[in-house]
C-alpha cells in the first residue's frame, strides 16, 4: 500500500476512534447587545462521534495560584441543534457542562458576568478577572469568556468579536478583519487563546520600538485622568532598561501592556497588580493614584511581569507546559517562576541606574523582614507543589519575598565562584538554550541540571535551603559581596510610627481620628495635631473610612517642605492647622557596602 495513503487512512481511523477532529473552534462574542451587564458568547461545536461532549471554563489559569472557578460567572448555558432546538445539557460541576446527543449539537450559547463589580463576593485577582461596561470598557481576559471542549483543546480557535464602532480592542494579537465593528483573531489552540487578553475601550494608546520589539501601551482611565501618552516616557525608559539588561535573551516581537485604572468611587476592581502573558501584561491600578506614584508602581509591577518572558514562559516544567485548567498539578519551582522574576525586577533597576545601590539593598532588606513573618522552616519546593491547598496557600506571598532572596543568594554564590564573570542571568540563558519554549523540564531533574551548569555548591544550596527546612543566613551572603548588616535611616510614614498606627476609625461615624497618647511624628506635633483630633481634610481633600486608602497613598507622595493644611475637629470645633512638611525618618535594619576589597565583585554583581 502507498505509504502516504497508509498515513492518511491511519489518521482517519484515529479521528473516528476517538471522536476528535482538527476542525476549527469558532467563537462569537457580542459586545454590542449587553443585557443585565452580561455578554453573550456563541461557540460552534466540533464534529464528533461521541455520545456526549463536555465544555469547561477554567478553574485556574497559568500565572495565578488560586482556584477561582470562572464557571461561576456563566449563566443560561444552552446547546442547540442545526434548527435551533435545545439539546439536553447537564451541569457537572462549577466549571463544566455535559452536552447529551453530541452528534446532533451544532452550537452552544451562554451569558458571561464580569468579576470587577462583585469582587467582594468572589475574590478573583483583578488582572485575571473581567469587566463589562457597555459601550465604555470590556476587559476580556479570554479564559473568563471562552472555554474548551474535552479532547479539542488543541484545535485551532477563531474568535470573532463584534463591538461598537467607538471602542477599539488593544491586544498583542493581529486582527484579521479590517472593519471597525468586527475583529477576528486566530490562535493555534486554547492555551494560546488564554494567553492573549484584549481590552476594549475608547482608543487611548501609544506604540514604540525597542530593539526590534513593538511595544503597545493601552490605557483605560474612566475619568480621563491618566492618558497613555502621559505615562509612555516612563514606560519606555523602564522597558528599554529591561531589554538592555536582558541583552540577547530571545523575546517576543510584539508586547502589549493593557492598563485598567479603577474608579473606586463606585463598585470596581480592587485587586491591584498585574498578570503576565507571553506577549502581554494586564494591569489594574487605582485611577486616583497620582501619576508619579502610578509610574513608580508600574515600574515595579510591569517589569516583574515582563521578566516572566524568561521564566516560566521560556523555561518551565512539564506541569506548566501541559497546564490542566481544571485539575492542575503545580510545579516545585515557584522559587524560579516568581522568585527569579521578582529578583530581576529589582536587580535590573540598579544595573541600569534607575535606583541606587543603597535603594537596592533597602528593597532586599525589606524582603528579608517580610519573609521573617512567614514560615521560614517550610521547604520551598513543598510550598510550591502544594500552593493551592492549606496551610501552604497561606504562605504563597513568600514567593515574592523569600523567592527573590533565594534568587539573590544563588546569584551571589555564582558570582563568587566565577570571580564575578557569571551570575543568575547567565544561568537563565543557559537553561533557555537547554530547554526553551517548546521543551519542558522534569520537575525532579532541574536542580541536578542547574548544578551541572554551575558548581557543586549550588547543588548543596538547593539541598539545604530549598528541599530542606534551614533558614538562609542572608548576612553571610551579603558579606560575600562586601555588604554588611547595619542600622540605616529610612523614610517613615506620617501615620505610622515604630510599626504602630497613629490613626484609627470610628466605626459608627466612619471618621478618622488620631489615637490618644500615640507618639506623633515631629511634623504633626509642630502643626498642632493632638491625640483625639478627628481628621476632616488635608489640602481641601476630605477623608473618612471610605477613602482611607487614598489618605495613605497621599502620605507616600508627601515631599519635604511641602505646604500642608489639615482641617481637624477638636471638642466639636473645627481647626485649621498648617505647616511645611517634615518627613519622618526611622532607624531600621539594613545593609551597606563597607568592604572595599570586594569592590570589583560587588560591581560585577550589581552592574554586570
C-alpha positions as CSV (number, residue, x, y, z in Angstrom):
1,X,0.0,0.0,0.0
2,X,1.2,3.5,-0.7
3,X,2.9,5.0,2.4
4,X,1.1,8.3,2.1
5,X,-2.2,6.5,1.7
6,X,-1.4,4.5,4.8
7,X,-0.7,7.6,6.9
8,X,-4.0,9.3,5.7
9,X,-6.0,6.2,6.5
10,X,-4.5,5.8,9.9
11,X,-5.3,9.5,10.7
12,X,-8.9,9.0,9.6
13,X,-9.2,5.9,11.8
14,X,-7.8,7.7,14.8
15,X,-10.3,10.6,14.4
16,X,-13.1,8.0,14.0
17,X,-12.0,6.0,17.1
18,X,-11.6,8.9,19.4
19,X,-14.3,11.2,18.1
20,X,-11.8,14.1,17.6
21,X,-11.2,16.2,14.5
22,X,-9.0,19.1,13.7
23,X,-11.9,21.4,12.9
24,X,-11.6,25.0,13.9
25,X,-13.3,26.0,17.1
26,X,-15.3,29.1,16.1
27,X,-16.3,31.5,18.9
28,X,-18.5,34.6,18.6
29,X,-18.5,37.3,21.4
30,X,-21.2,40.1,21.1
31,X,-20.2,43.3,22.8
32,X,-23.0,45.3,21.1
33,X,-26.0,43.8,22.9
34,X,-25.1,43.9,26.5
35,X,-28.1,42.9,28.7
36,X,-28.1,43.0,32.5
37,X,-24.3,43.6,32.4
38,X,-23.8,40.3,30.6
39,X,-22.1,39.4,27.3
40,X,-23.4,36.6,25.1
41,X,-21.0,34.0,23.7
42,X,-21.7,31.5,21.0
43,X,-19.4,28.6,20.2
44,X,-19.8,26.2,17.3
45,X,-19.3,22.7,18.4
46,X,-16.7,20.4,16.7
47,X,-17.8,17.3,14.8
48,X,-17.7,14.2,17.0
49,X,-18.9,10.7,17.0
50,X,-19.0,10.6,20.8
51,X,-22.4,10.4,22.6
52,X,-21.6,13.3,24.9
53,X,-19.4,16.4,24.7
54,X,-18.1,18.3,27.7
55,X,-17.4,22.0,27.7
56,X,-15.3,23.6,30.5
57,X,-14.4,27.1,31.7
58,X,-11.1,27.2,33.7
59,X,-11.0,26.6,37.4
60,X,-7.5,28.1,37.4
61,X,-5.2,29.7,34.8
62,X,-1.4,29.9,34.4
63,X,0.3,32.6,36.4
64,X,-2.2,32.5,39.2
65,X,-2.1,30.3,42.2
66,X,-5.7,30.2,43.4
67,X,-8.7,28.2,42.2
68,X,-11.1,30.9,41.0
69,X,-13.8,28.8,39.3
70,X,-14.6,31.1,36.3
71,X,-17.6,28.9,35.6
72,X,-19.3,30.7,38.5
73,X,-19.8,33.7,36.1
74,X,-21.6,31.7,33.4
75,X,-25.4,31.7,33.1
76,X,-28.1,30.4,30.7
77,X,-25.8,27.7,29.2
78,X,-27.7,26.1,26.2
79,X,-26.9,23.6,23.5
80,X,-28.7,23.9,20.1
81,X,-29.1,21.7,17.0
82,X,-29.0,23.0,13.5
83,X,-32.6,24.2,13.7
84,X,-32.2,26.0,17.0
85,X,-33.8,23.3,19.1
86,X,-32.5,22.8,22.6
87,X,-30.3,19.8,23.3
88,X,-30.2,18.3,26.8
89,X,-27.3,19.7,29.0
90,X,-26.2,18.5,32.4
91,X,-24.0,20.8,34.6
92,X,-21.3,18.5,36.0
93,X,-19.7,20.9,38.4
94,X,-19.0,24.7,38.9
95,X,-17.0,24.9,35.6
96,X,-18.2,22.1,33.3
97,X,-21.3,21.1,31.3
98,X,-22.0,17.7,29.7
99,X,-23.9,18.0,26.4
100,X,-26.0,15.0,25.5
101,X,-26.7,13.8,22.0
102,X,-23.4,15.4,21.0
103,X,-23.7,14.3,17.3
104,X,-26.8,16.5,16.9
105,X,-25.5,19.6,18.6
106,X,-24.2,22.5,16.4
107,X,-23.5,25.2,18.9
108,X,-23.6,26.3,22.5
109,X,-24.5,29.7,23.9
110,X,-24.2,31.3,27.3
111,X,-24.1,34.6,29.1
112,X,-21.0,35.9,30.9
113,X,-21.0,38.1,34.0
114,X,-17.9,40.2,34.8
115,X,-15.9,39.9,38.0
116,X,-15.0,43.5,38.8
117,X,-18.4,44.5,40.0
118,X,-18.6,41.7,42.6
119,X,-15.0,41.2,43.8
120,X,-16.1,41.4,47.4
121,X,-18.2,38.3,46.8
122,X,-15.7,36.3,44.7
123,X,-12.0,37.1,45.2
124,X,-10.7,36.9,41.7
125,X,-7.4,38.8,41.3
126,X,-8.5,41.8,39.1
127,X,-5.8,41.5,36.4
128,X,-7.1,37.9,35.9
129,X,-10.7,39.0,36.0
130,X,-13.1,40.7,33.6
131,X,-15.0,43.9,33.2
132,X,-18.3,44.5,31.2
133,X,-19.3,48.2,30.9
134,X,-21.5,48.6,27.8
135,X,-20.0,51.0,25.3
136,X,-17.1,52.0,27.6
137,X,-14.9,49.2,28.6
138,X,-14.6,45.4,28.3
139,X,-11.6,43.7,29.9
140,X,-11.6,40.4,28.0
141,X,-9.3,38.0,29.8
142,X,-10.3,35.3,27.4
143,X,-10.4,32.5,29.9
144,X,-13.3,34.2,31.6
145,X,-15.3,34.2,28.3
146,X,-14.2,31.2,26.4
147,X,-13.8,27.6,27.4
148,X,-12.8,24.3,25.7
149,X,-14.4,21.0,24.7
150,X,-12.7,18.0,26.2
151,X,-10.5,16.4,23.6
152,X,-10.5,19.5,21.4
153,X,-8.3,22.0,23.4
154,X,-5.5,21.5,20.9
155,X,-7.7,22.6,17.9
156,X,-7.2,26.0,16.4
157,X,-9.5,28.8,17.7
158,X,-11.1,31.5,15.6
159,X,-12.7,34.2,17.8
160,X,-15.0,36.8,16.2
161,X,-15.8,39.9,18.3
162,X,-18.5,42.4,17.3
163,X,-18.3,45.7,19.1
164,X,-19.4,49.3,18.9
165,X,-17.5,51.5,16.4
166,X,-16.4,53.9,19.1
167,X,-14.3,51.3,21.0
168,X,-11.2,49.5,20.0
169,X,-9.5,46.3,21.1
170,X,-6.0,46.6,22.4
171,X,-4.1,43.2,22.2
172,X,-0.9,41.6,21.1
173,X,-2.9,39.5,18.6
174,X,-3.4,40.5,14.9
175,X,-6.9,41.5,13.9
176,X,-7.7,39.6,10.6
177,X,-10.8,41.8,9.9
178,X,-10.1,45.4,8.9
179,X,-13.6,46.7,9.7
180,X,-14.1,49.0,12.7
181,X,-17.0,47.0,14.2
182,X,-15.7,43.4,14.0
183,X,-12.4,41.8,15.0
184,X,-11.3,38.3,14.1
185,X,-8.4,36.6,16.0
186,X,-6.9,33.2,15.4
187,X,-4.8,31.1,17.8
188,X,-3.3,27.7,17.3
189,X,-5.0,26.2,20.4
190,X,-7.0,27.0,23.6
191,X,-3.9,27.5,25.7
192,X,-2.6,30.2,23.4
193,X,-6.0,31.9,23.4
194,X,-5.9,32.1,27.2
195,X,-2.6,33.9,27.0
196,X,-4.0,36.7,24.8
197,X,-6.2,39.2,26.7
198,X,-8.0,42.0,24.9
199,X,-9.1,45.4,26.4
200,X,-11.8,47.3,24.5
201,X,-12.3,51.0,25.2
202,X,-12.1,54.3,23.5
203,X,-8.7,54.3,21.8
204,X,-6.0,55.6,24.1
205,X,-2.7,54.0,23.2
206,X,0.9,54.6,22.1
207,X,3.4,52.3,20.4
208,X,7.1,52.4,20.2
209,X,10.0,50.1,19.2
210,X,12.8,48.7,21.4
211,X,15.5,46.7,19.7
212,X,13.1,45.1,17.2
213,X,10.2,44.7,19.7
214,X,7.0,46.6,19.2
215,X,5.5,47.8,22.5
216,X,1.8,48.8,22.8
217,X,0.7,50.8,25.8
218,X,-3.1,51.0,26.2
219,X,-4.9,52.8,29.0
220,X,-8.5,52.9,30.2
221,X,-9.0,55.8,32.6
222,X,-12.8,56.2,33.1
223,X,-12.5,59.9,34.2
224,X,-9.7,60.7,31.7
225,X,-7.2,61.4,34.5
226,X,-4.3,59.4,33.0
227,X,-3.5,59.0,29.3
228,X,-1.3,56.5,27.6
229,X,0.8,59.4,26.2
230,X,1.4,60.8,29.7
231,X,2.9,57.6,31.1
232,X,4.7,56.4,27.9
233,X,8.0,58.2,28.5
234,X,8.4,56.5,31.9
235,X,7.3,53.1,30.5
236,X,9.7,53.4,27.5
237,X,12.6,54.3,29.8
238,X,11.8,51.3,32.0
239,X,11.3,48.8,29.2
240,X,14.4,49.9,27.4
241,X,16.4,49.3,30.5
242,X,14.9,45.8,30.8
243,X,15.8,45.0,27.2
244,X,19.4,46.3,27.8
245,X,19.6,44.2,31.0
246,X,18.4,41.0,29.2
247,X,20.8,41.5,26.3
248,X,20.4,38.9,23.6
249,X,17.8,36.9,25.5
250,X,15.1,35.9,22.9
251,X,11.7,37.5,23.4
252,X,8.5,38.3,21.5
253,X,8.4,40.7,18.6
254,X,5.2,42.4,20.0
255,X,4.3,43.1,23.6
256,X,1.1,44.8,24.8
257,X,0.6,46.4,28.2
258,X,-3.1,46.8,29.0
259,X,-3.7,49.2,31.9
260,X,-7.1,49.4,33.5
261,X,-7.5,52.2,36.0
262,X,-10.3,51.5,38.5
263,X,-12.7,54.2,39.6
264,X,-13.1,53.3,43.3
265,X,-15.8,55.9,43.9
266,X,-18.1,53.1,42.8
267,X,-18.0,49.2,42.8
268,X,-15.0,48.5,40.7
269,X,-11.8,46.4,40.6
270,X,-9.9,46.3,43.9
271,X,-7.2,43.7,43.4
272,X,-4.4,45.9,42.2
273,X,-1.4,44.4,40.4
274,X,-0.6,42.7,37.1
275,X,-0.7,39.3,35.4
276,X,1.9,38.1,32.9
277,X,1.4,36.5,29.5
278,X,4.0,35.6,26.8
279,X,3.2,38.7,24.7
280,X,1.3,41.0,27.1
281,X,0.6,42.1,30.6
282,X,-2.8,43.1,32.2
283,X,-2.5,45.8,34.8
284,X,-5.1,47.1,37.3
285,X,-4.4,50.2,39.4
286,X,-6.5,52.8,41.1
287,X,-7.2,55.8,38.9
288,X,-6.9,58.2,41.9
289,X,-3.2,57.4,42.3
290,X,-1.1,60.4,41.4
291,X,0.7,59.9,38.1
292,X,4.2,60.0,39.6
293,X,3.2,57.3,42.1
294,X,1.5,55.3,39.3
295,X,4.6,55.4,37.2
296,X,6.7,54.1,40.2
297,X,4.2,51.2,40.7
298,X,4.1,50.4,37.0
299,X,7.9,50.3,37.0
300,X,7.8,47.5,39.6
301,X,4.8,45.5,38.6
302,X,5.1,45.7,34.8
303,X,8.9,45.0,35.0
304,X,8.1,41.9,37.1
305,X,5.5,40.6,34.5
306,X,7.8,41.4,31.6
307,X,10.6,39.4,33.1
308,X,8.3,36.4,33.0
309,X,9.3,36.0,29.4
310,X,12.4,34.4,30.9
311,X,10.6,32.0,33.3
312,X,8.1,30.3,33.1
313,X,7.3,31.5,29.6
314,X,10.7,30.3,28.2
315,X,12.0,28.0,30.9
316,X,9.3,25.8,32.5
317,X,8.4,22.3,33.7
318,X,6.0,19.9,32.2
319,X,3.4,20.9,34.7
320,X,3.4,24.4,33.2
321,X,3.7,23.4,29.5
322,X,0.8,20.8,29.8
323,X,-1.3,23.0,32.1
324,X,-4.6,21.5,33.2
325,X,-7.1,24.3,33.6
326,X,-9.4,22.3,35.8
327,X,-7.2,19.7,37.5
328,X,-3.9,21.4,37.8
329,X,-0.7,19.9,39.1
330,X,1.7,22.5,40.5
331,X,5.5,22.6,39.9
332,X,8.1,22.6,42.7
333,X,9.8,25.6,41.3
334,X,8.0,28.8,42.2
335,X,11.3,30.0,43.6
336,X,12.3,30.3,39.9
337,X,9.0,31.3,38.2
338,X,8.2,34.1,40.7
339,X,11.3,34.4,42.8
340,X,13.9,34.9,40.0
341,X,11.4,37.1,38.2
342,X,10.9,39.3,41.2
343,X,14.7,39.5,41.8
344,X,15.3,40.5,38.2
345,X,12.6,43.2,38.5
346,X,14.7,44.8,41.3
347,X,18.2,43.9,40.0
348,X,17.8,45.4,36.6
349,X,16.9,48.8,38.2
350,X,20.2,49.1,40.0
351,X,22.0,47.5,37.0
352,X,20.6,50.2,34.7
353,X,20.8,53.1,37.1
354,X,17.1,53.5,37.8
355,X,17.7,53.1,41.6
356,X,20.8,53.4,43.7
357,X,22.8,50.6,45.3
358,X,21.5,51.6,48.7
359,X,17.9,51.6,47.4
360,X,18.5,48.1,46.1
361,X,19.9,46.9,49.5
362,X,16.9,48.5,51.2
363,X,14.5,46.6,48.9
364,X,16.2,43.3,49.7
365,X,16.3,44.1,53.4
366,X,12.5,44.8,53.3
367,X,12.0,41.4,51.7
368,X,14.1,39.8,54.5
369,X,11.8,41.5,57.1
370,X,8.7,40.4,55.2
371,X,9.9,36.8,54.8
372,X,10.7,36.6,58.5
373,X,6.9,36.9,59.2
374,X,6.3,33.8,57.2
375,X,7.2,30.1,57.9
376,X,10.9,30.1,57.3
377,X,11.2,26.4,58.1
378,X,8.9,25.3,55.3
379,X,10.9,23.8,52.4
380,X,10.2,25.9,49.3
381,X,9.8,23.0,47.0
382,X,7.0,21.7,49.2
383,X,5.3,25.1,49.4
384,X,5.4,25.3,45.6
385,X,4.0,21.9,44.8
386,X,1.2,22.3,47.4
387,X,0.5,26.0,46.9
388,X,-3.2,25.5,46.1
389,X,-4.1,23.9,49.5
390,X,-3.9,25.0,53.1
391,X,-1.7,25.6,55.0
392,X,0.7,26.1,52.1
393,X,-1.5,28.6,50.2
394,X,-1.3,30.9,53.2
395,X,2.4,31.1,52.6
396,X,2.1,31.9,48.9
397,X,3.1,35.6,49.2
398,X,6.5,34.4,50.3
399,X,7.3,33.5,46.7
400,X,7.8,37.2,46.1
401,X,9.8,37.7,49.3
402,X,11.9,34.6,50.1
403,X,11.7,33.5,46.5
404,X,13.5,36.7,45.4
405,X,16.0,36.3,48.2
406,X,16.7,32.7,47.1
407,X,17.5,34.1,43.6
408,X,19.7,36.8,45.1
409,X,21.7,34.2,47.1
410,X,22.1,32.0,44.1
411,X,23.3,35.0,42.1
412,X,25.9,35.9,44.8
413,X,27.1,32.3,45.0
414,X,27.6,32.0,41.2
415,X,29.3,35.4,41.1
416,X,31.7,34.4,43.9
417,X,32.6,31.1,42.4
418,X,33.1,32.6,38.9
419,X,35.1,35.6,40.3
420,X,32.3,37.9,39.1
421,X,32.2,36.6,35.5
422,X,28.8,34.9,35.7
423,X,25.6,35.3,37.6
424,X,22.0,34.0,37.6
425,X,21.1,35.7,34.3
426,X,23.8,33.7,32.6
427,X,22.3,30.6,34.2
428,X,18.8,31.5,32.9
429,X,20.3,32.0,29.4
430,X,21.9,28.6,29.5
431,X,18.7,27.0,30.6
432,X,16.8,28.7,27.8
433,X,19.2,27.1,25.3
434,X,18.9,23.7,27.1
435,X,15.0,23.9,27.1
436,X,13.2,26.9,25.6
437,X,9.6,27.5,24.9
438,X,8.8,24.1,23.4
439,X,10.9,21.8,25.6
440,X,9.8,21.4,29.2
441,X,12.0,20.0,32.0
442,X,11.1,17.3,34.5
443,X,10.5,18.9,37.9
444,X,12.7,16.4,39.7
445,X,15.7,17.0,37.4
446,X,16.0,20.7,37.4
447,X,18.3,21.0,40.5
448,X,20.8,18.5,39.1
449,X,20.7,20.2,35.7
450,X,21.5,23.6,37.2
451,X,24.2,22.1,39.4
452,X,25.9,20.6,36.2
453,X,25.7,24.0,34.6
454,X,27.2,25.8,37.6
455,X,29.0,24.5,40.7
456,X,28.6,21.7,43.2
457,X,28.0,24.3,45.9
458,X,24.8,25.3,44.1
459,X,23.5,21.7,44.5
460,X,24.3,21.9,48.2
461,X,22.4,25.2,48.4
462,X,19.3,23.6,46.9
463,X,19.5,20.6,49.2
464,X,19.9,22.6,52.3
465,X,17.8,25.7,51.7
466,X,15.1,24.7,49.2
467,X,14.5,21.0,49.8
468,X,15.3,21.3,53.5
469,X,14.0,23.4,56.4
470,X,17.1,25.5,57.0
471,X,16.6,29.3,57.0
472,X,19.1,31.2,54.7
473,X,21.8,33.2,56.6
474,X,21.3,36.4,54.4
475,X,24.0,38.5,56.2
476,X,26.6,35.8,55.2
477,X,25.7,36.0,51.5
478,X,25.7,39.8,51.6
479,X,29.1,39.7,53.2
480,X,30.5,37.7,50.2
481,X,29.9,40.9,48.2
482,X,31.4,43.3,50.8
483,X,28.0,44.3,52.1
484,X,27.4,44.5,55.9
485,X,24.3,44.4,58.0
486,X,23.8,47.7,59.9
487,X,21.2,50.3,61.1
488,X,20.2,52.8,58.4
489,X,17.8,55.8,58.2
490,X,14.8,55.1,56.1
491,X,11.7,57.2,55.2
492,X,8.8,56.6,57.6
493,X,5.1,57.1,57.1
494,X,3.3,60.1,58.5
495,X,0.5,57.9,60.1
496,X,2.7,55.1,61.4
497,X,5.5,55.1,64.0
498,X,7.6,52.2,65.1
499,X,5.1,49.9,63.2
500,X,2.2,51.2,65.3
501,X,-0.6,53.2,63.6
502,X,-1.2,56.8,64.7
503,X,-4.8,56.9,63.3
504,X,-7.9,54.8,63.7
505,X,-11.5,54.7,62.6
506,X,-14.8,55.4,64.5
507,X,-16.9,52.5,63.2
508,X,-20.2,54.4,63.9
509,X,-19.3,57.7,62.1
510,X,-16.6,56.4,59.7
511,X,-14.4,59.3,61.0
512,X,-10.6,59.1,61.1
513,X,-9.1,60.2,64.3
514,X,-5.6,60.5,65.8
515,X,-5.1,57.9,68.6
516,X,-4.9,59.4,72.1
517,X,-1.4,59.2,73.7
518,X,0.2,58.0,70.4
519,X,3.8,59.2,69.9
520,X,3.1,61.6,67.0
521,X,5.8,62.5,64.5
522,X,7.5,65.9,64.8
523,X,5.7,67.4,61.9
524,X,2.2,66.5,63.3
525,X,3.2,68.0,66.7
526,X,4.6,71.2,65.1
527,X,1.4,72.0,63.2
528,X,-0.6,71.4,66.4
529,X,-2.2,67.9,65.9
530,X,-3.3,66.3,69.2
531,X,-4.4,62.9,70.2
532,X,-8.2,62.6,69.8
533,X,-8.4,65.1,66.9
534,X,-10.8,64.0,64.1
535,X,-9.2,64.4,60.7
536,X,-11.6,66.0,58.3
537,X,-9.4,67.0,55.3
538,X,-5.9,67.6,54.1
539,X,-5.3,70.2,51.4
540,X,-9.0,70.5,50.9
541,X,-9.4,66.8,50.2
542,X,-11.9,65.3,52.6
543,X,-11.1,61.9,54.2
544,X,-13.0,59.2,56.1
545,X,-13.2,55.4,56.2
546,X,-14.4,55.2,52.6
547,X,-11.3,56.7,51.1
548,X,-8.7,56.0,53.8
549,X,-6.5,54.2,51.2
550,X,-6.3,57.5,49.3
551,X,-5.1,59.1,52.5
552,X,-2.3,56.5,52.9
553,X,-1.5,56.9,49.3
554,X,-1.2,60.7,49.7
555,X,1.2,60.2,52.6
556,X,3.6,58.3,50.4
557,X,3.8,61.1,47.9
558,X,4.4,63.9,50.5
559,X,7.6,65.8,49.9
560,X,9.9,67.6,52.3
561,X,8.9,71.3,52.9
562,X,5.6,70.8,51.1
563,X,2.9,73.1,52.4
564,X,0.2,71.0,54.1
565,X,-3.1,72.2,55.6
566,X,-5.1,70.0,58.0
567,X,-8.7,70.6,59.0
568,X,-9.4,68.7,62.2
569,X,-12.3,68.7,64.7
570,X,-11.5,69.0,68.4
571,X,-14.2,69.2,71.0
572,X,-16.7,69.7,68.2
573,X,-14.8,72.8,66.9
574,X,-13.1,72.8,63.5
575,X,-9.5,73.9,63.5
576,X,-7.2,74.8,60.5
577,X,-3.6,73.7,61.1
578,X,-0.9,74.4,58.5
579,X,2.9,73.9,58.1
580,X,5.7,72.8,55.9
581,X,6.2,69.0,55.9
582,X,9.0,67.4,57.8
583,X,9.3,63.8,56.6
584,X,9.6,61.2,59.3
585,X,12.8,59.0,59.4
586,X,13.2,55.7,61.2
587,X,16.2,53.6,62.1
588,X,15.7,50.1,60.6
589,X,17.8,47.1,59.9
590,X,19.6,47.4,56.6
591,X,22.8,46.8,54.6
592,X,25.6,49.0,53.3
593,X,28.7,48.3,51.2
594,X,31.8,48.5,53.6
595,X,34.5,46.1,52.4
596,X,36.4,47.8,49.6
597,X,38.4,44.7,48.9
598,X,35.2,43.2,47.4
599,X,34.5,46.3,45.2
600,X,35.1,44.5,41.8
601,X,33.0,41.6,42.9
602,X,30.2,43.8,44.1
603,X,30.3,45.8,40.8
604,X,30.1,42.6,38.8
605,X,27.1,41.6,40.8
606,X,25.1,44.8,40.6
607,X,26.4,46.3,37.3
608,X,27.0,43.1,35.3
